[in-house]
Amino acid sequence: MSESALRLGLLGSPNSGKTTLFNALTGLRARVGNYPGVTVERREGSLRLNGRAVVVIDLPGAYSLTPLSPDEAVVAQVIAGEIPEVDPPQALVVTADACSLDRSLLLVAQALRLGKPCVLAVTMVDELHARGGSLDLARLGNALGIPVVGVVGHKGLGLDELRRLLGDPSAWGRPHVLPPEDVEARAAWAASVLDAVVHVRPGRNALTEAVDRVVLHPLAGTLLFTAVMVLFFQLIFAWAQPAMDAIDAAMGGLVGWMHTTLPAGFVTDLLADGVVTGVGSVVIFLPQILLLFSVLYLLEDVGYMARAAFVVDRVMGRVGLEGRAFVSLLSSYACAIPGIMATRTIPSPKNRLVTILVAPLMTCSARLPVYALLIAAFVPATNVWGPLGLQGLVLLGLYLAGACAALLVAAVLKRTLLRGEDIPFTLELPPYRLPPARLVASQVWGAASAFLRRAGTIILLVSIVLWFLLSFPRSEAPAGLSESEAARHALEHSAAGRLGHAVEPLIAPLGFDWKIGVGLVASLAAREVIVATLAQVYASQDEDASLREAVRADPTFDPPTVAALLVFFVFALQCMSTLAVMRRETNSWRWPAFAFGYLLALAYGASFAAHRVVATLS
């Protein structure tokens, strides 16, 4: 972007419609990254207004320019030009929810005192009118001394007028009298502005209040949260299985076609057994990933997740954490990396560090292929009670085991290494809204695209490397061996086989053999790579068997070993990317090393116990 481009900062509190407005203004022309030196997300979008290049900076959500959290600190630093390599905005677009203008005006007051040209975008004016409210936008603009535009971002209302204004900040004008600097005085100023411009305050949303009486109730809310989670995991298996079977059959058919049609040799084996088998063994879980993110994003956009944070805050408080930590841990169900980055909203440094250290215990989507493979292969698809299936309940149990472990570890850390004073938890509850289908679809597609990119980059690369390690060096099988025995001999004497045999003594107490050992080592790149590894191992032995059939037929995978492997993946930190983000967030390798060590010890101990218990019961 040229230096003459106009830089506009988009400022607003969480749930004020700021990001929706950013998407409406910039469309798909957004660049996403991190600010230099910190992992707070940086989003910039470009467009042209009145023939002039404009860059819109989507600043992190902030309730105040007097920072309490790293997120709010970044907002203040960007506006002041204190972050290297980031040019400060020349003007500000402040968003304010029309239905909660009293809270938004406190941030508006701080923005006006910065001396930069400002325009106020009052969002959700349609909801204000639906609730019987009436707001005089012209009088509000006169009171503030800046332009005011009512907008509804996802419907496009008011965007043309806003774009016309954004092209020329010099015409916006400046306030005649700045709001007071003192915080009590500032609240009185906001109240006086509201009295002058609000003709009819929005009525209470009767439906929202009725629903909240149940959702936020200590007992009913907890039971509802439990029911939502149970249904969530039932759907993952019940609805996704037909699509998964279809993808699995298609991948198997493609591998068979390649072996029968393409010339036999090195290249065909690499493409079929390395690339297609390795990547395809992970891609078949895409339907479950789509369902996982569809439900998560829908619950978040509807407004339920903010309520769930308040419900769970009662439990979090007992272990020394608070509801903001729940939001970060919930993000870790998708991936620990954004979950760790989301801890920047936590004001307490020690609470933030505790949350970072336990975030990897939350079951991320990378574990789902491992769980789905083993559960589908070894847990009967039977109903336990009514429509509740055993497979879904086992999956829920694995997720709960990780969550409970996170709370227990957090309690220990808060009482030992990371004692500190707690900060009261406050979180604004957004109104219940049915999100546009396009918004949910775009969010889910973004998550699915990330999963596919991971399959097309990390897993593809590891699959190719693994194929070479599983194929070389070539070893002549002794005479008299059957074809399957010769294939096993070649595998065991390959570079990967020798690596697996080297680690086998360490993992033998868990019931794991050399094949699982190779998968565990490879999964340090990405957890789901163990599925690709096992797929290549068994493809080398039997090209016609699906991975599910192959592991089911292998005597190594008896009930104790399957239980131990599932438990190992509940606790172990097998993701180098997560460790790298931990290092950036904590500015030290000490805490990532601590996390890797304690989680590995926890995984080994719990897996050993699970193996012994199941072996005894069997």
URNOR-V381716 format. One record per backbone hydrogen bond with DSSP energy under -1.0 kcal/mol. CO is the residue of the C=O (numbers start at 0). NH is the residue of the N-H. E is the energy in kcal/mol with one decimal. If there is no record, write none. Layout:
co;nh;e
CO;NH;E
CO;NH;E
This chain:
co;nh;e
1;4;-1.5
5;54;-3.3
6;89;-2.4
6;90;-1.2
7;56;-3.4
8;92;-3.3
9;58;-1.5
10;94;-2.9
11;61;-1.9
12;15;-1.4
16;20;-2.0
17;21;-2.2
18;22;-2.6
19;23;-2.0
20;24;-2.2
21;25;-2.6
22;26;-2.4
25;28;-1.9
28;45;-1.5
30;43;-2.4
32;41;-3.8
34;37;-1.9
39;34;-1.8
41;32;-2.5
42;57;-2.5
43;30;-3.9
44;55;-3.4
46;53;-3.0
48;51;-1.9
51;48;-2.6
52;5;-2.5
53;46;-2.1
54;7;-3.2
55;44;-2.4
56;9;-3.4
56;58;-1.3
68;72;-2.1
69;73;-2.1
70;74;-1.6
71;75;-2.0
72;76;-2.3
73;77;-2.8
74;78;-2.2
75;79;-1.8
76;81;-3.2
82;85;-1.5
90;8;-2.8
91;118;-1.8
92;10;-2.6
93;120;-3.2
95;122;-2.4
96;99;-1.3
99;103;-1.6
100;104;-2.2
103;107;-2.1
104;108;-2.4
105;109;-1.3
106;110;-2.2
107;111;-2.4
108;112;-1.3
110;113;-1.4
116;91;-2.8
118;93;-2.6
119;148;-2.5
120;95;-2.0
121;150;-2.8
122;97;-2.4
123;127;-1.6
124;128;-2.1
125;129;-2.1
126;130;-1.6
127;132;-2.8
128;131;-1.7
130;202;-2.7
133;198;-1.4
133;199;-1.6
134;136;-1.1
135;139;-2.0
136;140;-2.3
137;141;-2.0
138;142;-2.4
139;143;-2.1
140;144;-2.4
140;145;-1.0
146;119;-2.6
148;121;-2.7
151;154;-1.0
151;155;-1.2
151;156;-1.3
155;158;-1.1
156;151;-2.0
157;161;-1.9
158;162;-2.9
159;163;-2.0
160;164;-1.7
161;165;-2.5
162;166;-1.1
164;167;-1.8
167;170;-1.8
168;171;-1.9
181;185;-2.2
182;186;-1.7
183;187;-1.8
184;188;-2.0
185;189;-2.3
186;190;-2.1
187;191;-2.1
188;192;-2.1
189;193;-2.3
190;194;-2.3
191;195;-1.3
192;196;-1.4
193;197;-2.6
196;135;-2.8
199;133;-3.0
203;205;-1.1
204;208;-2.6
205;209;-2.3
206;210;-2.7
207;211;-2.7
208;212;-1.6
210;213;-1.1
210;214;-2.9
211;215;-2.5
216;220;-1.9
218;222;-2.4
219;223;-2.6
220;224;-2.3
221;225;-2.2
222;226;-2.5
223;227;-2.6
224;228;-2.1
225;229;-2.4
226;230;-2.5
227;231;-2.2
228;232;-2.0
229;233;-1.8
230;234;-2.3
231;235;-1.3
232;236;-1.0
233;237;-2.7
234;238;-2.3
236;240;-1.6
239;243;-2.4
240;244;-2.8
241;245;-1.9
242;246;-2.3
243;247;-2.8
244;248;-2.5
245;249;-2.1
246;250;-2.6
247;251;-2.5
248;252;-2.5
249;253;-2.2
250;254;-2.4
251;255;-2.4
252;256;-2.5
253;257;-2.3
254;258;-2.1
255;259;-1.9
256;260;-2.2
257;261;-1.6
264;268;-2.2
265;269;-2.3
266;270;-2.6
267;271;-3.0
268;272;-2.1
269;273;-1.1
269;274;-2.1
270;275;-2.9
271;276;-1.8
274;278;-2.6
275;279;-2.2
276;280;-1.6
278;281;-1.2
278;282;-2.3
279;283;-1.6
281;284;-1.7
282;285;-2.3
284;288;-1.9
285;289;-2.8
286;290;-2.2
287;291;-2.6
288;292;-2.4
289;293;-2.2
290;294;-2.2
291;295;-2.0
292;296;-2.8
293;297;-2.0
294;298;-2.6
295;299;-2.0
296;300;-3.0
297;301;-2.3
298;303;-1.7
298;304;-1.3
301;432;-1.7
303;307;-2.5
304;308;-1.9
305;309;-1.1
306;310;-2.2
307;311;-2.9
308;312;-1.3
311;315;-3.0
312;316;-2.6
315;318;-1.2
315;320;-2.4
321;324;-1.4
321;325;-1.1
322;326;-1.7
323;327;-1.6
324;328;-2.9
325;329;-3.0
326;330;-1.7
327;331;-1.1
329;332;-1.5
330;333;-1.2
330;334;-1.5
333;364;-1.4
334;338;-1.4
335;339;-2.7
336;340;-2.3
337;341;-2.0
339;342;-1.2
340;343;-1.5
341;344;-1.5
342;345;-2.1
343;70;-1.6
347;351;-2.4
348;352;-2.1
349;353;-2.5
350;354;-2.3
351;355;-2.2
352;356;-2.2
353;357;-1.5
354;358;-1.5
357;360;-1.8
358;361;-1.7
363;366;-1.5
366;370;-2.5
367;371;-3.3
368;372;-2.1
369;373;-2.1
370;374;-3.0
371;375;-2.4
372;376;-1.7
373;377;-2.1
374;378;-2.6
379;381;-1.8
381;389;-3.3
384;387;-2.1
387;383;-3.3
387;384;-1.3
388;392;-1.8
389;393;-2.4
390;394;-2.2
391;395;-2.4
392;396;-2.4
393;397;-1.9
394;398;-2.0
395;399;-2.8
396;400;-2.3
397;401;-1.8
398;402;-2.1
399;403;-3.1
400;404;-2.1
401;405;-2.1
402;406;-2.0
403;407;-2.4
404;408;-2.8
405;409;-2.3
406;410;-2.3
407;411;-2.0
408;412;-2.7
409;413;-2.6
410;414;-1.0
412;417;-3.0
435;439;-1.9
436;440;-2.7
437;441;-2.2
438;442;-2.1
439;443;-2.7
440;444;-2.6
441;445;-2.0
442;446;-2.0
443;447;-3.0
444;448;-2.9
445;449;-1.9
446;450;-2.0
447;451;-2.6
448;452;-2.9
449;453;-2.2
450;454;-2.1
451;455;-2.4
453;458;-2.4
456;460;-2.8
457;461;-2.8
458;462;-2.7
459;463;-2.2
460;464;-2.4
461;465;-3.1
462;466;-2.3
463;467;-1.9
464;468;-2.4
465;469;-2.8
466;470;-1.2
467;471;-2.0
468;495;-2.4
471;494;-2.7
477;480;-1.1
481;485;-2.6
482;486;-2.0
483;487;-2.1
484;488;-2.3
485;489;-2.3
486;490;-2.2
487;491;-2.6
488;492;-1.5
490;493;-1.4
493;497;-2.6
494;498;-2.0
495;499;-2.6
496;500;-2.4
497;501;-1.7
498;502;-1.6
499;503;-1.1
502;506;-1.2
503;507;-1.7
506;509;-1.5
506;511;-1.6
507;510;-2.3
512;516;-2.0
513;517;-2.3
514;518;-1.8
515;519;-2.5
516;520;-2.1
517;521;-2.5
518;522;-2.0
520;523;-1.3
521;524;-1.7
523;575;-1.6
525;528;-2.1
526;529;-1.5
527;530;-1.3
527;531;-1.0
528;532;-2.7
529;533;-2.5
530;534;-2.2
531;535;-1.9
532;536;-2.4
533;537;-2.6
534;538;-1.9
535;539;-1.7
537;541;-2.9
545;549;-2.5
546;550;-2.6
547;551;-1.6
548;552;-1.6
553;556;-1.5
555;557;-2.0
557;561;-2.5
558;562;-2.5
559;563;-2.3
560;564;-2.6
561;565;-2.4
562;566;-2.3
563;567;-2.4
564;568;-1.9
565;569;-1.1
566;570;-1.3
567;571;-2.7
571;573;-1.1
574;578;-1.5
575;579;-2.2
576;580;-2.1
577;581;-2.4
578;582;-2.1
579;583;-1.9
580;584;-2.5
581;585;-2.3
582;586;-1.4
588;592;-2.1
589;593;-2.1
590;594;-2.7
591;595;-2.7
592;596;-2.4
593;597;-2.8
594;598;-2.1
595;599;-2.0
596;600;-2.3
597;601;-2.3
598;602;-2.6
599;603;-2.6
600;604;-2.5
601;605;-2.5
602;606;-2.4
603;607;-2.4
604;608;-2.2
605;609;-2.6
606;610;-2.6
607;611;-2.1
608;612;-2.6
609;613;-2.5
610;614;-2.2
611;615;-2.2
612;616;-2.4
613;617;-2.1
